[in-house]
Amino acid sequence: MKLGVTAAGVFLLFHLGQLISTTAEAADPTITPPQNGAPPQHCFLLAIDPDLSMRSGTVNLLTAHTLLSRVEDRLLRTTWSNESSLVTRTAGIAGRLTKLALLDLPVDYFTVVLAHEYFGHGARYRELNIGNIDYGYDRPPPYGNGGGWATASIHSGSITDSELLAICTGGLEVHQQLNDLLRRRWVRSGYINYREALLYFWSFQIGFNYLQGSTPITPELEDYNDPQAYIQLLNRINGYNDVTALQYRLEDLQKQMKADLFDPFLFLAIYTQLTSYFWRGEPETSFPMLLLGDVTYLPLLRTSLTPFGLAYHLDNYLLFDNHLVRVDLGLGDDTFQTGWGSIGVLVEELVRRPGFQLDLRLDAWKQPRLDLSGQSISGSGNGGACSLRGHYQLPTSRLPLFGIVEAGFKSRGFLEGYSLDRAPNLMLGLALKM
């Protein structure tokens, strides 16, 4: 089944790539050609790994979303007249708002919900070999309320509370995977597309509103949503079982996660919508960053949910000589445990040769105890992960197609988007770089 889906995806990638390659100039008039060896503006990647993980799932969803939005803009366009007068400008804005409400919103919103349920919660279910998963999706706005669910019957004692925590947070965890892919795309290309900006906004808004809109836990509450279950399980793991006397409350989590509002990428995404797209009808606009000598740089402060509590992250995105570097510094909340944190470094195009590219990712962490089924990590354990990703251009293809091979290893411990247990990191893919 997985191979069949991948084969169909490769077929679609090839033929839609031909369509986009012949129409990209008409579809995206603001795109400038690569200069000084800059990477291509468009990169469409299909990936597969053994577990249909968060990482491969978000990559494929973003590719499908990008292809669909490019074809839609080719067919429907974003401007329909010379908007040099007040009347034509007003008509253009009204048309773009209508297109947003009827076409763009449901596609972008459902993409996030699908990622949340199938590649978020679903990835953790699959990792733990939990079957009979029930997925469901409501119609997206404006045609429905846009909800979704992923549930399964879990026998008592079959998995640990730490693993239950990972299932609860998997939905929100995958938002970070999707957002990071978008951020890296913008930093590398120097452009931000209005549909990617919308996708980023909805990814943030759905996750943020879900958490901030959750009500505090009370003894009368019978059915917990994900944030409520996270608080209940986190306290229970640390010996606080009475919901009326929790050491760490939902209100504490909601207050801490308001730090996510200070996201420069989010503000730039909103700005792109209001000025470049709605006002002028431009599908893409330049993406501003700080300039430090020959290095462009943009930092981001964010939070994440882990099996040990909240973690603060300072993500640093740097671009120099076409090498994209992301440095992630993580520091854990000390409500239950102290002295835990992480550091991660991703380098794209560490090695660059004609027809070949090599990326490197290194992660290291010091974490509290993580109980897994049949095993555990002792307190203050150290762990890490390392992976290499090679991009090999296919010489027989008429299009700039690249085969992708990623291999590495991860020790036991929590790392966003990866399995909890020790495991090899394996991924295969096919990329169209234009």
N, C-alpha and C positions, 0 to 999 in steps of 0.2 A: 504493500500500500504506500509506504513512504517513497519507494523508488518510482512508483507510478506517478505520484504527485510531483516529484522532482522532474521526471521526464517531461511531463506536461508543462511545468514551469519553464524548463529550458526552451521548449518549442515556442512558448509565448514570449519569452525574453528575446529570442532571436528575431521573430517577425515584428514584434512591436519596436524593437531596436531599429530595424530597417525603416519603419514608419517614422520614428522620431528623428533618425539621422537625416532624412530627406526633408523634414518639415520643421526642424528645431528653430531655424532662423525666423520663419514666419510665426511660429508659436511664441517664441521668447525674444522679442526684438531688443531687449536690454542686455542680453547675454553678450559678453565680449569674449573673443577667442583667447585661449591660453597664451600667455606671453612669458618670455624668459624661462621656458621649461616648466611653467606652472602646470599643475595637474588638471585633468579635464574637468569641465563643468559638471557633467553628468556621469554617475557611476551607478549602474544597476547590478545588484548582487543577489544571487540566489544561493542559499546555503542549506546544508543538511548535516545533522549530527545524530548520534545513536538514540538520543532521548527526546528529540523535538524540544530542545531546551529554550529558555528565554532568549538566549543570544541568537540562535538561528531563527527563531520565530519572529523577533523584532526586525531582524535584517530583511526577511522575506516580506513581512507586512509593509515595511517602509518602501521596498522596491515596488510592490503591487500598488501602493498608494501613489508613488511618484509616477509610474507609468500611466495609471488611470487619470491623474490630474493633468499630465502633459497632453494626453490624447484629448481630454475634455477641452483644454484651452485651445488646442488646434482646431477642434470642430466648432466650438462656441465662441472663442475669443474672449478678450477682456475689455476691449473697446469696440465700438460699432460706428463711430463717426469722429470727425475732427472736433474735439471738445474745447473749442476756442471761445465759445460764448457761454453765458450763464445757463441758457436753456439746454444746450447740448451737454454741458458738464453735469447739470442736474439730472438729465435723462440717463447719462452714463452711470452716475452714482446709483440711481434707482435701479438700473439694470443689474449692476454688480451686487447690490444688496439682495435683489430677488434671486439671482443665481446662488448667492451664499445661502440663503434660507432654504431654497428648494433642492439644491444639488450638493453644494460643498459641505454644508453643515452635517447632513446625514452620513456622508461618506467619511468625513474626518472624525466625527463623533463615534461612529460604529467601529472604525479602525482601532481607536483607543479601548473601547469596551471589549472588542475581540481579543486584543492583546492582554488586557487585564484578566479575563476569564480563562482563555484557552492557553495562553503562553505565560500567564502568571500563576494563578492557582493551579491550572492544569499541569504545568511543568513540574510543580512540587508533588502533585499526586502521582504523576508518571515516574518521577524519580524514586518514590517510596513504594512503587509497584502496587498502588491502590487502583483497582479496576472499577468498572461500572460507574464511571463518572457521568453525571447528568449536567449537560450544558444547556443553557437557555438564554435567549436574547429577545428583548423587546424591540419593537420598531424604534429607530433613532428619531430624535427631534428633526423636523416639526411633526412627524407622523406618529410619534409615540413618546413614551417617557424615557426611552433610551437605556433602560436597566439591563442587567444580565446576571447570571449566576453560574456557579460551578460547584456542585455538591457531590458527595459520595458517602456511602456507609462505611464507617470506620469502627471496627470492633474494639471494645475497651481493652487497653493494654497492648494492642498490636503495634503502636508507635509511641514514641516518647512525647512529653509535653514540648520539648524543643522542636521536634519535627512538626507537631501541631502548630506551633508558633510560625514556623517557616511557611506552612500552607496558608495561614491567615494573612501573612504579610506578602505572599507571593504576588498578589494582584497589584499592590502598590509598588513592589520591587521592580516589576517589569516596566513601569512608567519611567524609572530612572534609566533603564537600558535603552528605551526608545528615545528619551530626551538626549542622552549622551550621543547617540548616533546622529541626531540632528545637529547638535552643537558642533561636533567634529566636522560635519559636512559644511556648515557655514564658515567655520574658521578656515578650513582648507580652501574652499572655493572663493571666499571673499564676498559671497552673495547669499541673500536669503530670499527664498521663494515664498510667495504669499500663502500657498497651500501648506507648505512646511511650517510656516509661522502659525497658521490656524491649528495644525496638528499639535504643535508644541503647546499652544494655549490650551487646547482641550485636554491634553495629557496632564497639564498642571491643574486646570480647573476641576476636572473630574476627581482627581486624587485629593486635592486640597479640600474641596467642598465635602467629599465623602467623610474625611476625618473630622473636619471642623463642625460638620452638621450632626455628628453622632452625639447622642445624649449620654449623660453619666450613668454608670452602672448602679443599679439599686437591687435590693433583695427581691423586688417584685418582677424584675426583668427576666423573662424566660428565654427569648431568642436573641442571641448576641450577633451583631454584625462583626465585620473583621476588626475594626479598631477596638470595639468593646471586648471581643475575644482575646485580642492581643494583650490588653491590660489585665484581664482576668488571669490568663495563663502566665504572664510574666510575674505577677505577684505570687501566684501559686508555686511556681518553680522556686521562688525565694522565700517560701514559708509563710506567706500572707494569704490565708484562705478566706478570711471574713471580708465580704465585699463592702461592709460598712466601715472597715478599718484598713483600707488599702494603703500600703506604703507609697505607691506610685499611682496616681489617679489619671483618668482620661483627661481631666482639665489640665493637668501638668503637661501631658503630651501635646495637647492642642496648643498650649501657650508656647512650648518650645518649637513646634513645627511652624509657627508663624515666621520664623527666620527664612523660610522658603520664599516669602514674598519679596525678599531682596535679591532677586535674580535678574542680572542685567540682560540675559538672553531673553527672558520673558518680556521685559520692557521693550527691547528691540523688536521682538515679534509683534507686540501690540502696535508699536510705532509704524512698522512696515504695513500693517493692515490699514491704519488710519490715513497715512500720508501717501505712500507709494501706490497702494492698490486701490482703495476706495476713492481717493481723490483724483489720482492721475491714471489709474487703470494699468499700471506697470506690474507685470507678474513677478519681476525680480528687482531687487535693489541692492546696493552695496552694503556690506556688513562692516560697521566700524569697530575697530579695536584699538587698544593702547599701543603706542609705538615706543619701544625701548631699544634705541639704536637700530640694528637690523632685525630685531625680534618684534613680532606683533604678539600681544598678550591680552588675555581677558580672564579674570578670576571669577569664581562662583562659590558662594557659601550656600550649602544645602544640608538637609538632614536625611537620615534613612532609618528604617526600622530593622533591627537585628534581633536574634534570639536572646541577646543579653540586655537589650534596652535601646534607647535612642543613640544614634551616632551623628556627630557633626562632621561635615566634610568641607574641606577647602580644595576645590578642583581648580587647577591652574592649566589653562590652555595656551600653548605657545606655538608659534609657527616661524621657522627660520630656514632659509635655503630649501623650501618645500618639505622640510621635515616637520611633521606635526607631533608635538609632545604634549601629553596630558599627565600631570602629576597630581595624584589624589592623596591628600593628607587627612586621615580620619582620627577622631578623638571620641571615645565613648563616654556616655553619661555615667556619673558616679553614684547614682541612687542606690544601686545594689552591688556594683562592683567598681573597683578603682583601678587605674593604671592600665586600661586596655585601649587599643587603637590599631591603626593600620597605615600603611603607605603603599601606593601603587604607582607604577610608571608605565605608560604606553608610548612607544615610539613608532610612528608610521614612516616607512621608507628609511629605516635604519641603514639598509643597503639598497642602492639603486643602480641598476644596470639596464642597458637596452633590453626590453622584453622581460625584465625580472625586477621584482621588488620584495624586500623582506622586512616584516614588522616584528617588533619585540614587545612582549608584555611581561612585567615582573611585579609581583605582589608579595608583601610580607605583613604579618600581623601577630599581635599578642592579645589573646582572648581569654575570657573566663571559661568555665566548664561548659561543654556542649554535649549533652547526652544524646546519643544515637542508639538505635535499636541494637542491643547486644554489645555495645562498646561505648566508650566515652573519652573525652579529652580531659586530662587533669587540669586543675586550676592553674592560671597563668601560663598556659601552653603557648608555644610559638608555632607558627605555620607559615606556609607560603605557596605560591604558584608561579609557574613560568611557562610561557608558550611562545612559539614562533609561527608566523603566518607568511607563507610564500605565495607570490603572485607570478604566474608563468603565462606569458602570452602564447596563444595557440597559433602557430605559424601558418596553418592551412586555412584559417578562417578569413573571409573577406571583410569581416568586422573586427574591431579591436576587442577580441574576446580573451579573457584571462582565466586560466584554471587556478583555483584557490585551494591550498592545502594548509591546515593549521594543526599543529601537534604540540603537546606539552603535558604537564602534570600538575596536579593540585593536591596538597595534603589535606587532612581533616580540618574542618573549620568553616566559618561563614565567609563567603565572598559573593558579592552581589552578582546574580545571574548564573552562578555555578552550583554544582551539587554540594551537599553538606559533607559527604564522606570523601575520603581520598579517591581520586579517579584520574584517569588520563583525559586530557583535553583533545578531542578529535573533531575536526570539522572539514567538510569538503564544500566547494562552491564553484560557481561560474559567474564571472563579472564581465559586464559590457561597459567599457570606459570610453566616454565620448567627450 
